[in-house]
């Protein structure tokens, strides 16, 4: 946690998966797309995280 990844050896899937406390199996396989983040975050707030994806990371 808190360590910046080696840019020459990025992990597969989401780049944050080695240091994320909410990592799911899909995070290890696929990079998440850009999606709107939560309802209380205001207009235009986006995230690249399977937790915020419409299908809940079941892709």
N, C-alpha and C positions, 0 to 999 in steps of 0.2 A: 504493500500500500504506500502511496505517495512517491513511488519511484517512477521516473520518466523512462519510457521504453527505449531500447536501442533502435534508432531509426533505420539501421541497416538490417535489423532482424525483427520486424514487427510481427506480432502474433496473428494467426489467421482469425477471421471473423472480426468482431468488435475490438478495436485497439485498446480498450480499457479492460477487457476481460480478465487479465491477470491480477488486476488490482481493484476489482469491483466487488462489493459485498452483496450485490444482487444478481450475480452472474447466473445465467440459465444455459442449458445445452445449446440453444440456437446462437447464443453469443460466441460460442467457440467455432461455429461453422460459417456464419454469415454476418456481413457488415450491415448494421441497421440503416435504413433510409431516413431521410429528414421528415419528421412528422410534427404536427402541432402538439405542444406540451400542455398538459393539464388545463382544466377549466379556469382556475384562479390565477393563471400566469399572465393574463392579459393578451391583447391581440398581437399577432406576429411573433409570439414566443415559440420557438421550435427546439427540438432535441433530436439527436441521433442515438436513440436508445430503444431497445426492444420493449422495455417497460411502458413506453409511451406509444407503442405501435397499436393500430386499431385491432389487430388480431392477438394482442397480448403476448407476442413472442412465440407463437405457435407456427410461424412460417418455416 
